[in-house]
């Protein structure tokens, strides 16, 4: 037998439709206001022509696009391996911080000190320290600066991601652990099969946001001499004294991050829909 919504539910749906229509109208009006403001205060100014030649030159964009795109693949290469390193190291840190028992107190202290320290260090400073400090020691052979940049990203972002994962792990109700142990699972099996899957699912949007931030910061490896998208844009600027190449690099980074931003929005909508299941009266 199919369930028919009650009069109260139908009234709620009508109210929601009305609110949706109102929201669309307000969004359209506000967008038109923003466009008009941009036209009046940016495009219609006397310096817009010079700014357009300096930052939005189509000929310069066409000329520098191949080099900037080739440099972007270097960023993607470093980002891929850095993301794997962050996932492994951050999970290890998060698990250490959630270990129970006084015997693990030194490990918990070291993990907490690590996350507190490296969350406070600016990424550009960390890249300088790793990229130039490690070779200056002279104890290791010559290392590719792309590797050094990736190591700096792993060191820095593992501290952020570890705290997000720790929050997800601790959000799982203790009854889940007790039920798993009562079924005969060991502590490691409980963590791997019961706690981690639930904890990670709850913090996926935050994890994706950290990944998007790392995707932007990967451009900082250009300070180590890596010819990536930012470095290629800087070389083009030094030749032509035009900043259009930087705009192209920025747009490419935006296109690279859009799928992950949309993934975050999708996960948030799905989580909200899951919370509202069974709300029909």
N, C-alpha and C positions, 0 to 999 in steps of 0.2 A: 504494500500500500504506500503510495507516494504521500509525502508530508506536505501539506499546504501551509504556507506562511500565515500567521495570524494577522489581524488588523493592525496590531502594534508594530509587527515587523514590516508590513507594507508601508506604514507611516514612516518608519525609520528609513526605509529605502528611498522613499520620495524625498525625505529631508536631505539624505546624502546626495541624491541627484541634483537637488537644488543648490547645495553647497558646492558641488563639483562645477556646475555651470557658472556660479558666481566666481569661483576660483579662476576658471579659464578667462572670464571677462577681465578680472583684475589683472591677470598675468599679461593679457594682450595690451591693455591700457598702459601698464607700467613699462612694458617693452617699448611701446611707441614713445613714451616719455624719455626713456634712456636713449633711444635712437636720435630723438630731437636734440637732447642735451649734447650728445657726441657731435652732432652736426654743428651746433652753435658754438661750442667751446673747444672743439678740436679741428674739425675739417674746415670750418669757416674762418679760422684764424689766419692772419697774414703770414705766419711762419709755417703753415701746413705744407706748402709747395716744397720748401727746403727739407722739411722732415720727411716728406714722401720720397724725395730723391735720395736721402741718406739711409732710410730704413726700409723702404718699400719699392725699390727699383726693380721692375720686372726683368730687365736685361741682366742686371747683376744676379738676380735670383736664378735665372736660367743658367748662367755661367758657373755659379758656385754650387748649385744643387748636387751634381754628381760627386764632387769631393766631400761635401758634408754628409751625403748619404753613405758613402764608403766609410767615413769615420764613424757613423752611427752603428755600423755593424761591429766595430771594435767595442763600442759601449755595450751592445747586446751580448757579445761574447763574454765580456767581463761580468756583466750582470747575471748571466746564466750560472756561471760557476760560483759567483759570490752568493747567489740565492741558495744554492745547494749547501754551501758552507755555513751560511747563517741558519738554515733549517736544522742542520745536524747539531751545531754547537749550541744554539739557543735552546733546543730541546734538552740537551744535556744539562745546561745551566738551570733550566726550569725544574727538571726532575731533582737535581741536587738540592735546590732550595725548598723542595717539598718533602724531603726525606724526614722520617720520624726517628726519634731516639737521640739520646745525648752523644752517642758514639759518632754521629755524623755532624756534630756541632762545628768542628773545624772546617769541614767541606761547605756547610751552609754559610759560615762566615766568609769564606773566600769567594763563594758565588755571589753573596750579597755585596761584598766590597767591589767585586768586578763590575757588577751592574751599576752600582752607584757611581763608580769612577768614570766609566766610559760613556754613561749617559750624559755626563757633564762636560765631556771634551768635544769641542766643535769638530765636525768631520774634516774640515780643511786642515786643521792642526794635526789631526790624527794621520791624515794622508802624508803630510810633511814629515812627521816623526817616523812613520814606517817607510815611506818611499826614499827618504834621504838618510835616516838614522841607521837603518839596518845595513845598507851598503857601506856607510862610514865606519862601521865596526871592523870591517875587513876580515871577518871570520867565515864568510860564505862566498862562494863564487858569484860572478856577475849574474844578477837576477833580472828577468824581464820586468820592466816597470808596470806592465799590465798585471803581472802576478802580485807585485807589491801593492798596487792600488786595490786589487781584489781582496788581499789580506786585510788591508786597512778597513774596507767596507765590512768584512766579516767581523772584525774585532769590534767595530763601533755598533753595527746594527744588531749583533747578537745580544747586546745588553738590552736594547729596546724590545726585541721580539721575545726574549726570555721572560721579561716581566709580563708581557701580554699572555704568553703561554701559562705562566704561573697563575695568573688570575683565572684563566680558564680551568686549570686543573683544580684549584681550590674552590671553584664554584660548584663542582660536582658534589652532591650531597654525600656525607659519610656513609649513609646506608648503602650506597652503591658498592663501596669498598667492602663493607661487612657482608653483604650478600654474596659478592664474588668470592671472598675468603671462605665463607660457609660452604660454598660449592666445591672447595678443594683447590682453588687457584692460588698460586704463589703470589708474593707481593709483586714480582716483575710481571707476571701474567695479568694480574689485576690492573696494573698500571697500563700495560700495553693493549689489553683487550677491552677494558671497561672504562677506565678513567680518561685516558688520553683521547680516544675517539669522541667522547662527550664534551670534554673540555675544549678541544680544538674546534669542534663544530660551533661552540658558543662564541668564539672569538675570531672567526674567519674574517668578518668585515675589518676588524682592527689589524689583522695580519696582512690583509690585502693593502690597507692604507700604508702600513710600514713598507711593503714591497714597492708601492708607487713612490714613496719618499726615497727609497734606495735607488730606484730607477732614475730619479732626477739627480741624486748626488753622485751617481757613477760618472757624470760629466766632469767631476772635480779631478779625475785622474789625469786630465790634460796638464795639470801643473807639474806632473812628473815627466813630461816630454812625450807622452803617448799621443799619437796623431789620431784623435777621436773626432767626433762631430764638433765639439767646442774648439779644439785645436785647429781643425780644418777651417772653421769659420774665422778664427783669429788670423790665420795665415792669409785668407782671402781679404780680410779687412786691412791687413798691413800692406797688401799690394794695391788695392783700389781706394783705400780710405773711405770705404762704404760699409755700413753696418747691416746691410740686407742679409748677409750670410748668417748673422746671429739670429735674425728673425726666422730664417729657414731652419736653423738648428732647433730653435724653440718650438716651431710647429711640428718638427719631426718627433721631438720628445713628447709633445702633447698627443700625437697620433699613437705613439708607442704606449702611452699610459691609458688611453681611452678604453681599451678592452678590459683592463683591470678595474677601472672606475665603474664601468657598467656592470662588471661582475659583483662588485661590492653592493651596488644599488639593487641588483637582482637578489642577492642573498638577504639583504635587509628586508625587501618586500616579502620574500618567502618566509622569513622568520616571523614577520608581523602577521602574515596570513595563517601561519601555524598556530600562533597564539590566539587568534580570533576564531579558530575552528569551534563549531558548536555554539556560536553566539546567536543562531537563528532562534527566535521565540515562536 
